[in-house]
Amino acid sequence: MIALTFGAPLLLIGLAAAGIPPLLHLISSVRAREQYFPTLRFLRLTMEKTARRRRLRNWLLLLLRSLALAVLAMAVAQPISEATGGWLGGSGQAAVVVLDDTYSMTATPEPGGESLFARARADASALLSGENKPRLAALTSASLTAGPAQLTGQLDLLRQDLAGAAVNFGPPSLTESIVAAVEALDAADSPDRSLYLLTDSQAVGLDADQIRSRLAGLDTQGMHVFVVRRALSRPANVGVTDLQLRGPAVVDAPVEIVATLTNAAPTPRNVEVELRIADAGSPQRIIRTLAAAGESGETAAVTFQHRFDAPGPATGEVRIVTDDDLPADNVRYLAVNVARRATALVVAPPRRPDAGAAFDPAAMLRIALDWRDPLADQDPWPIRTRNAQANALDPADLAAANAAFFAEVPAFDAPAAEAVADFVRRGGTAVFFLGPQVDAENYNTRFGGDGGLLPGRLGEAVGQVGVDAGATPVARLDVGDPLLCGLFDRPADYPTVLVQRSVQFERGMDVAPMSVNPAEHGRDGPGAHGKDARATAGRVLMELADGRPLMVAQPFGEGRVIWCMTTASPRWANLSTAAAGVFVPMVVRAALNAATTGRDALTVAGSAVAIDARPPTPETPLPPHVEVVLPPRGNGEQIVRVEVGEDGRARLTDTARPGLYRWSAETPDAQNLAGVFAVNPWGRESRLTSLDAPALRQRLIDAGFEHVYVGEDLDAVHAAARDRAIGRNWWDLLAAAVVVLLVAEALVANRCKARDLTPRQLNPTATA
C-alpha cells in the first residue's frame, strides 16, 4: 500500500489557482441582447453551429489552463510516495521479535568482546524501549523456549523476559517460530504489522518451502520483515560435532571413544583434542589437522581407547584445547553406567565319546568367550564363563548369568523351556546354536507359537557334509546390528562364512526379510553406543546365497534371543574356524551387550530423556519420583522433580543446557537408586554456514514475504526500509508536466484563433 506525502505541504494552497481560469471565464462572460432579423434566419442557424463548436473548444482551453495551474501547485509542494506498513513504528504498530537463541549465537567476533547473542538481545531491548516502540509486541525464540508469540501492550514484561533469555543448545525451530510470529500478527487488528528476526542467519534452521506451506491461508500482505543479521565474516572454529562409545561399557572391556571434529573455518586448522575420564588419571591427547570448510577432510574422527576399571556411573568429556570463535562446541560430555563383568553360561549336552574337542560346539564357544592362556587367568577379563549340563539346567544358573549359549542342546522339557523364556524376558540374552543332535519338533513345541522365543518354525537339516561336498556362502550380513557392526574397516574384509548343512527355518510374520549387506555400512556405521541393542530385532542377521536365513534375532520381553541354524563347531560350517573373525567378536559382544542393560544414551540438548528408575529386582516397588540435578548455569545448580510412570521411567524434558545430569530416587522400602546421563549440543550448528544478506533476503521472499529488509543493526534495516519505501520525489516530473500542458494550451489556443479569422484577415494582400 502506497501513501503520498509532501515535502512542502503548505504550498498546496496554490491549488486554489486552478480555479482562476473558470472564475475569469465567468466574469468575462457577457450575454448579448437578442435582435431578430427575419431575413437573416439562415445566418442564425450557421452562427449557432459555430457557437457550439467554439463552446467545446473554450472548455478544453479552460481545463488545460486549470490543470496546468493545479499541477504547478502540486510540483512546488514536492510530492513523495512512500510504502506504508508500520516500519516507522508508532502507536498503531504490532511487532513480533524472534530472537535466535541457537548456540552458534554465542560466537564472539572479537576476542573478549560481546557475543552475537548479547548484541541481538540488546537490539531487541532497544526496539521494545525506543521512541518508535510498537503499541503491541511479542517475544519468541528460534528454539521456542520462550513460548508461543502472544501480543501484549505490556512491553516492560517482555523486556524482563528478554533479560532472562538464554542460549539453547538443541536443534533450532526457526521455521516454527516464524510461523508462530505470523500467526500472532495475522490475528492482530493493527494495520501495521512487523516481524523482527534477530539472527546469525544459519542456513540449517531456515526452510523456505516449509515456511511457505505453513503460511498458506495466513495474510502476509503488507507485513514487513526486518532481519538484523549478526554473523562472523570469517569464522575460525572447530567443533566436536559427535561423540560415540563403541563397545559395551563393561568392567575391563576395551571400548573406543570416537569424537567427530568439524572445521567451519575457510582455512585448514590444526587442533589438539583431549579425553578426560573422571578419576582416570592424566588425559589422553591427540593432535589433528583438518582441511578448510567445504573441502574433503574438513571432518575427522578421533579415536581414544579406554578400559573402565570399576562398575557404576562413569563420566568424562572430549574437549578441544585450541581456542576458537565458538567455545560452546569445544566440549562434548560422556556418561555411562559401567556394568560389572559379564557372566556367560554355556549349556551343552554331555560330550559324545567319539567327538574330539575340535568338533565340540561347547568347547568352541568357551574358547570364543575367553581365548586367553589359562596361566594368564589373573589378568583382567570382562567375561566370566560358567558351564551347565543341558539335562540338569538349574534356573538359578540362568538367574546368575547375563547371556546363555545353548550348544546343540537336543531337547528341552517344559520347566527348562519356561526357565529359559523367563530368563530372556527379564533382560537376558539367549543364543541357540543348532546342530546334529537337535530335535527340531521339540524346539517348535517348547519355543514356537505366538509369543514364543522362536520367531518361526524349524524344519529338517539340509545339505551334505564332507570334503567333497559343496558349501553355500553367506551372501548378506546385517552389519548394522551391534553383534556385527564395525568388525572390519571395509565390507570386503568380512571373512566368507561357508555352510554345508543347516536347519531350515521358516520365517514368522514378525521377522523382516534380509535387507542389509556389508557394502552398505563401513566401520563408522551403525552400532555405536547409545543405539538400542535391539534395533535389528525381528530381523535376519545372516542370510545364505540361496535366500535361507542362517541367523535370526528376535526381541523378547526385556531381552533378546538369537537363533543360529548351524552348529558352533566346524562340523557343518566354517563359522568358528575360517570365519572366526566374525564368530568370536559376535559371541563376545552377545555376552557383553547382555550385561549392559541400563545404558544411558548420549542425548542431544532439547530431547526428552527417559530415566530408567526401575529397581534391580522386580519385587521392589517403584520410586514415586526422581530428583534430577541440572548442570549449573548462572545462579548455580537447579533440582527438578520428575514423576515416575507405571513403566518405571521418568521423562525429563528440560534438557536445554549441555552437561552432566545426575539423578537419584528412593523406593518406598528405602532403597536408593542413582545414575547420570550426558546432554550435548546439536552438532550441525557448529558448521557456522551463514547465509549472506542477499541470500537470506531471497530465502525469506521465497518463503512468501514481500517486504524484507536485511541489515547489520536496527538502524540499518530501518534505513533500508525507508530507502525502499520512498519511490521518488515526483516534483520534477510534475514540473515537466506543467511545461507540456502550457505548450499544449498554446497550440490549442492558436489553432482555435486561426480557425475564427476570415481569409482576408489571414491574408490582407489577397483580392476579393
Sequence and secondary structure as in RCSB ss.txt:
>XXXX:A:sequence
MIALTFGAPLLLIGLAAAGIPPLLHLISSVRAREQYFPTLRFLRLTMEKTARRRRLRNWLLLLLRSLALAVLAMA
VAQPISEATGGWLGGSGQAAVVVLDDTYSMTATPEPGGESLFARARADASALLSGENKPRLAALTSASLTAGPAQ
LTGQLDLLRQDLAGAAVNFGPPSLTESIVAAVEALDAADSPDRSLYLLTDSQAVGLDADQIRSRLAGLDTQGMHV
FVVRRALSRPANVGVTDLQLRGPAVVDAPVEIVATLTNAAPTPRNVEVELRIADAGSPQRIIRTLAAAGESGETA
AVTFQHRFDAPGPATGEVRIVTDDDLPADNVRYLAVNVARRATALVVAPPRRPDAGAAFDPAAMLRIALDWRDPL
ADQDPWPIRTRNAQANALDPADLAAANAAFFAEVPAFDAPAAEAVADFVRRGGTAVFFLGPQVDAENYNTRFGGD
GGLLPGRLGEAVGQVGVDAGATPVARLDVGDPLLCGLFDRPADYPTVLVQRSVQFERGMDVAPMSVNPAEHGRDG
PGAHGKDARATAGRVLMELADGRPLMVAQPFGEGRVIWCMTTASPRWANLSTAAAGVFVPMVVRAALNAATTGRD
ALTVAGSAVAIDARPPTPETPLPPHVEVVLPPRGNGEQIVRVEVGEDGRARLTDTARPGLYRWSAETPDAQNLAG
VFAVNPWGRESRLTSLDAPALRQRLIDAGFEHVYVGEDLDAVHAAARDRAIGRNWWDLLAAAVVVLLVAEALVAN
RCKARDLTPRQLNPTATA
>XXXX:A:secstr
 EEEEESSGGGGGGGGGGGHHHHHHHHH         GGGHHHHHHHHHHHHHHHHHHHHHHHHHHHHHHHHHHH
HT EEEEE SSTT  TTEEEEEEE  BGGGG  SSTTS  HHHHHHHHHHHHHHSTT  SEEEEEETTSTT S  
 BS HHHHHHHHHT   B S   HHHHHHHHHHHHHT   SEEEEEEEE  BGGG  HHHHHHHTTTS  TT EE
EEEE   SS   EEEEEEEEES  BTT EEEEEEEEEE SSS EEEEEEEEETTS S EEEEEEE  TTSTTSEE
EEEEEEE  S EEEEEEEEE S  S GGGSEEEEEEEEB  EEEEEEE    TT  GGG HHHHHHHHH  S GG
GTTS  SEEEEEEEGGG  HHHHHT SEEEEES     HHHHHHHHHHHHTT EEEEE  TT  HHHHHHHH ST
TSS SEEEEEEE   SSSS  EEEEEE TTSTTTTTSSSSGGGS   EES EEEEEE TT B     GGG  TTS
S  TTS TTTTTTEEEEEETTS EEEEEEEETTEEEEEESS SSTTTBSTTTTTHHHHHHHHHHHHHHHH TT  
 EEETTS EEEE   SSTTS   SEEEEEE   SS  EEEEEE  TTSEEEE    S EEEEEEEE TT  EEEE
EEEEE  GGGGG  B  HHHHHHHHHHTT SEEEEESSHHHHHHHHHHHH   BTHHHHHHHHHHHHHHHHHHHH
HHHHHHS HHHH TTS  
